[in-house]
Amino acid sequence: MSIATMPVFSGEGGLSRYLAEIRRFPVLSADEEFMLAKRYQQYEDAQAAHRLVTSHLRLVAKIAMGYRGYGLPVGDVVSEGNIGLMQAVKRFDPDKGFRLATYAIWWIKASIQEYILRSWSLVKMGTTANQKKLFFNLRKAKGKISALEEGDLRPDQVKAIATKLGVEEQEVIEMNRRLGGDSSLNVMMRDDGTAEWQDMLVDDTDNQEAILTRTEEAANRHQALGKALEILNPRERRIFEARRLLEDPLTLEELSEEFGVSRERVRQIEARAFEKVQGAVRRNLAEIEALAA
């Protein structure tokens, strides 16, 4: 199954043209989808796979549009989602009784989120599941409490979001600054209104050498992680993504049903996959540093 035969973004107005192109592909009926999926499952029919993929490109575009606020090229986000869709088609079992779209949503989101996390330097050895959850849910949480203005959140807003998402208040503050624009220097940092943000500023700006070093370290982490993920087999990668990268991680029970194994077996595969990624990242970083020495 090749993405070379699928519509791609190009030039000015690429998004509009792309959306117009993918609308040309018909939506499949349940019976058509089942027959095509069985043909690919039994014979690896490339044409059947192509029809399954192209009929769901609109689903990928719809999901990708929800991730436009992270400052990344929308074409790249859609492309990553399409890769997730193709992975879903390869593993889809029509005999389980649900539609491809239901199954593919998880693969599409996982692929997009993995790309975003890599691009934002958030996936590193110390990153917690809560931090990833905060990363992908902060804007939604701000919208629910009408905290849509730029700049730092008010203390009551920080507390409300931290409570809702189950994270520390300081994590909310730091993530909001990272995802948001310029912060106001006049935001009150205490409930009694006696201290503004600018009162707490310290001139500890890094020099150019320190900034360059940090940038290079981030690039090295990206490279090391990308190579590390490649060592996982398809099942390990699916479980790793579903348990550690999804906005709402799948349960052991859900994955045990998907793969037809016990919950304990899923847990073991997840633990093994994490150990593989962790070890590979360390080795890759060591190799990168050795080459740079």
C-alpha positions as CSV (number, residue, x, y, z in Angstrom):
1,M,0.0,0.0,0.0
2,S,1.7,3.2,-1.1
3,I,1.0,6.8,-0.2
4,A,2.5,7.8,-3.6
5,T,-0.9,7.0,-5.3
6,M,-2.9,9.2,-2.8
7,P,-3.6,13.0,-3.0
8,V,-0.9,15.2,-1.4
9,F,-0.6,18.8,-0.5
10,S,1.3,21.1,-2.8
11,G,1.9,24.8,-3.2
12,E,-0.5,27.7,-2.3
13,G,-4.0,26.7,-1.5
14,G,-2.9,23.2,-1.0
15,L,-5.4,22.4,1.7
16,S,-8.4,23.5,-0.4
17,R,-7.2,21.5,-3.4
18,Y,-6.5,18.5,-1.2
19,L,-10.0,18.6,0.4
20,A,-11.5,18.9,-3.0
21,E,-9.5,15.9,-4.3
22,I,-10.4,13.6,-1.5
23,R,-14.1,14.4,-1.8
24,R,-14.0,12.6,-5.2
25,F,-13.5,9.2,-3.5
26,P,-16.9,7.6,-2.7
27,V,-17.9,6.6,0.8
28,L,-18.3,2.9,1.0
29,S,-21.4,1.1,2.2
30,A,-21.0,-1.5,5.0
31,D,-21.2,-4.4,2.5
32,E,-18.7,-2.8,0.1
33,E,-16.3,-2.2,3.0
34,F,-16.6,-5.7,4.3
35,M,-16.0,-7.3,0.9
36,L,-13.0,-5.1,0.3
37,A,-11.5,-5.8,3.7
38,K,-12.0,-9.5,3.3
39,R,-10.3,-9.4,-0.1
40,Y,-7.3,-7.5,1.3
41,Q,-7.2,-9.8,4.4
42,Q,-7.2,-13.0,2.3
43,Y,-5.3,-12.0,-0.8
44,E,-3.5,-8.7,0.1
45,D,-5.2,-7.1,-2.8
46,A,-3.6,-3.7,-3.3
47,Q,-6.6,-2.2,-5.1
48,A,-8.9,-3.3,-2.3
49,A,-6.6,-1.6,0.2
50,H,-6.4,1.5,-1.9
51,R,-10.2,1.8,-2.0
52,L,-10.4,1.3,1.8
53,V,-7.8,4.0,2.4
54,T,-9.1,6.6,0.0
55,S,-12.7,6.3,1.2
56,H,-11.5,7.3,4.7
57,L,-9.2,10.2,3.8
58,R,-12.0,12.6,4.8
59,L,-11.9,11.1,8.3
60,V,-8.2,11.7,8.5
61,A,-8.6,15.3,7.4
62,K,-11.4,15.9,9.9
63,I,-9.2,14.5,12.8
64,A,-6.1,16.4,11.6
65,M,-8.0,19.7,11.6
66,G,-8.4,19.3,15.4
67,Y,-4.6,19.4,15.8
68,R,-4.0,22.7,13.9
69,G,-3.3,24.6,17.1
70,Y,0.1,23.1,17.7
71,G,1.9,25.2,15.1
72,L,2.9,22.4,12.8
73,P,2.2,22.2,9.0
74,V,-1.3,20.9,8.4
75,G,0.0,18.9,5.4
76,D,2.4,17.1,7.7
77,V,-0.3,16.4,10.3
78,V,-2.6,15.0,7.6
79,S,0.2,12.9,6.1
80,E,1.0,11.4,9.5
81,G,-2.7,10.6,10.0
82,N,-2.8,8.9,6.6
83,I,0.0,6.7,7.7
84,G,-2.0,5.7,10.8
85,L,-5.0,5.0,8.5
86,M,-2.9,2.6,6.3
87,Q,-1.7,0.8,9.4
88,A,-5.4,0.4,10.5
89,V,-6.4,-1.0,7.1
90,K,-3.5,-3.6,7.3
91,R,-4.8,-4.8,10.7
92,F,-8.5,-4.4,10.3
93,D,-10.5,-7.6,10.9
94,P,-14.0,-7.2,9.3
95,D,-15.3,-10.3,11.0
96,K,-15.3,-8.6,14.4
97,G,-18.4,-6.7,13.4
98,F,-17.5,-3.0,13.6
99,R,-16.8,-0.5,10.8
100,L,-13.3,0.4,9.7
101,A,-13.7,4.0,10.8
102,T,-14.3,3.0,14.4
103,Y,-11.1,1.0,14.4
104,A,-9.0,3.5,12.3
105,I,-9.7,6.5,14.6
106,W,-7.3,5.2,17.2
107,W,-4.5,4.5,14.7
108,I,-5.0,7.9,13.1
109,K,-4.9,9.8,16.4
110,A,-1.9,7.8,17.7
111,S,0.1,8.5,14.5
112,I,-0.7,12.3,14.6
113,Q,0.0,12.6,18.3
114,E,3.3,10.7,18.1
115,Y,4.4,13.2,15.4
116,I,3.3,16.2,17.5
117,L,5.0,14.9,20.6
118,R,8.2,14.3,18.7
119,S,8.1,17.7,17.2
120,W,7.5,19.5,20.5
121,S,10.3,17.7,22.3
122,L,7.9,16.4,24.9
123,V,8.6,12.7,24.6
124,K,11.7,12.0,26.7
125,M,12.5,9.6,29.4
126,G,10.9,11.6,32.2
127,T,7.7,12.6,30.4
128,T,4.6,11.3,32.3
129,A,1.3,10.2,31.0
130,N,-0.3,13.1,32.8
131,Q,1.9,15.6,31.0
132,K,0.9,14.1,27.6
133,K,-2.7,14.2,28.7
134,L,-2.3,17.9,29.6
135,F,-0.6,18.7,26.3
136,F,-3.5,17.4,24.3
137,N,-6.3,18.6,26.6
138,L,-5.3,22.0,27.8
139,R,-7.0,24.0,25.0
140,K,-10.2,22.0,25.4
141,A,-10.1,22.6,29.2
142,K,-9.5,26.3,28.7
143,G,-12.4,26.6,26.4
144,K,-14.8,25.0,28.9
145,I,-14.0,27.6,31.5
146,S,-13.9,30.5,28.9
147,A,-10.1,31.0,29.4
148,L,-9.4,31.7,25.8
149,E,-7.4,34.9,26.0
150,E,-3.6,34.8,25.4
151,G,-1.2,35.1,28.3
152,D,-1.0,33.4,31.7
153,L,-4.1,31.9,33.3
154,R,-5.6,33.3,36.5
155,P,-4.9,31.3,39.7
156,D,-8.5,30.1,39.9
157,Q,-8.3,29.0,36.2
158,V,-5.1,27.1,36.9
159,K,-6.6,25.4,39.9
160,A,-9.7,24.4,38.0
161,I,-7.8,22.9,35.1
162,A,-5.3,21.1,37.3
163,T,-8.1,19.5,39.3
164,K,-10.0,18.5,36.2
165,L,-6.9,16.9,34.4
166,G,-5.3,15.5,37.6
167,V,-2.0,17.3,37.2
168,E,0.0,19.8,39.3
169,E,-0.9,23.5,39.0
170,Q,2.7,24.4,38.0
171,E,2.5,21.9,35.1
172,V,-0.6,23.7,33.9
173,I,1.2,27.1,34.1
174,E,4.3,25.8,32.2
175,M,2.3,24.0,29.5
176,N,0.0,27.0,28.9
177,R,3.1,29.2,28.4
178,R,4.6,26.7,26.0
179,L,1.5,26.4,23.9
180,G,0.4,30.0,24.2
181,G,1.6,33.3,22.9
182,D,3.4,36.1,24.8
183,S,2.4,36.2,28.4
184,S,1.1,39.4,30.0
185,L,3.6,40.9,32.5
186,N,0.7,42.3,34.6
187,V,-1.1,39.0,35.4
188,M,-1.6,38.7,39.1
189,M,0.2,35.8,40.6
190,R,-1.4,35.9,44.0
191,D,-5.0,35.8,45.0
192,D,-4.6,39.0,47.1
193,G,-3.5,41.0,44.0
194,T,-0.2,42.0,45.6
195,A,2.2,40.5,43.1
196,E,2.3,40.7,39.3
197,W,4.2,38.3,37.1
198,Q,6.7,41.0,36.2
199,D,7.6,41.3,39.9
200,M,8.9,37.7,39.9
201,L,11.0,37.9,36.7
202,V,14.7,37.3,37.0
203,D,17.1,38.1,34.2
204,D,18.5,34.6,33.7
205,T,18.4,34.6,29.9
206,D,20.6,32.0,28.3
207,N,23.5,33.2,26.1
208,Q,23.6,32.1,22.5
209,E,26.0,29.2,23.2
210,A,23.5,27.8,25.8
211,I,20.6,28.2,23.4
212,L,22.5,26.4,20.6
213,T,23.4,23.6,22.9
214,R,19.8,23.1,24.0
215,T,18.6,23.2,20.4
216,E,21.1,20.5,19.4
217,E,20.1,18.4,22.4
218,A,16.4,18.6,21.4
219,A,17.3,17.6,17.8
220,N,19.3,14.6,19.1
221,R,16.4,13.5,21.2
222,H,14.1,13.7,18.2
223,Q,16.5,11.6,16.1
224,A,17.1,9.0,18.9
225,L,13.4,8.6,19.6
226,G,12.5,8.2,15.9
227,K,15.0,5.4,15.5
228,A,13.9,3.8,18.7
229,L,10.3,3.5,17.7
230,E,11.4,1.7,14.5
231,I,12.6,-1.3,16.5
232,L,9.1,-2.2,17.8
233,N,7.1,-4.8,15.8
234,P,3.6,-3.8,14.7
235,R,1.9,-5.3,17.8
236,E,4.3,-3.7,20.2
237,R,4.0,-0.4,18.6
238,R,0.2,-0.5,18.5
239,I,0.1,-1.3,22.2
240,F,2.8,1.2,23.1
241,E,0.9,4.0,21.3
242,A,-2.5,3.0,22.6
243,R,-1.3,2.8,26.2
244,R,1.1,5.8,26.3
245,L,0.4,8.2,23.5
246,L,-3.4,8.4,23.1
247,E,-5.4,11.2,24.5
248,D,-7.6,8.6,26.2
249,P,-5.4,5.5,26.6
250,L,-7.0,2.2,25.8
251,T,-7.5,-0.2,28.7
252,L,-5.8,-3.6,28.9
253,E,-9.2,-5.1,28.4
254,E,-9.8,-3.3,25.1
255,L,-6.4,-4.3,23.8
256,S,-6.7,-7.9,25.0
257,E,-10.0,-8.1,22.9
258,E,-8.3,-6.5,19.9
259,F,-5.4,-8.9,19.9
260,G,-7.1,-12.0,21.3
261,V,-4.7,-12.3,24.2
262,S,-5.0,-11.9,28.0
263,R,-4.8,-8.6,29.8
264,E,-1.6,-9.8,31.5
265,R,-0.1,-10.5,28.1
266,V,-0.9,-7.0,26.9
267,R,0.7,-5.6,30.0
268,Q,3.8,-7.6,29.4
269,I,4.0,-6.5,25.8
270,E,3.6,-2.9,26.9
271,A,6.4,-3.2,29.5
272,R,8.7,-4.9,27.0
273,A,8.0,-2.2,24.4
274,F,8.8,0.6,26.8
275,E,12.1,-1.2,27.8
276,K,13.0,-1.5,24.2
277,V,12.3,2.1,23.4
278,Q,14.1,3.3,26.6
279,G,17.2,1.2,25.9
280,A,17.3,2.2,22.2
281,V,17.0,5.9,23.0
282,R,19.9,5.7,25.3
283,R,22.0,3.8,22.7
284,N,21.0,6.2,19.9
285,L,21.8,9.2,22.0
286,A,25.2,7.7,22.9
287,E,26.0,7.1,19.2
288,I,24.9,10.6,18.3
289,E,27.1,12.1,21.0
290,A,30.0,9.9,20.0
291,L,29.8,11.0,16.4
292,A,29.7,14.6,17.5
293,A,32.7,14.3,19.8
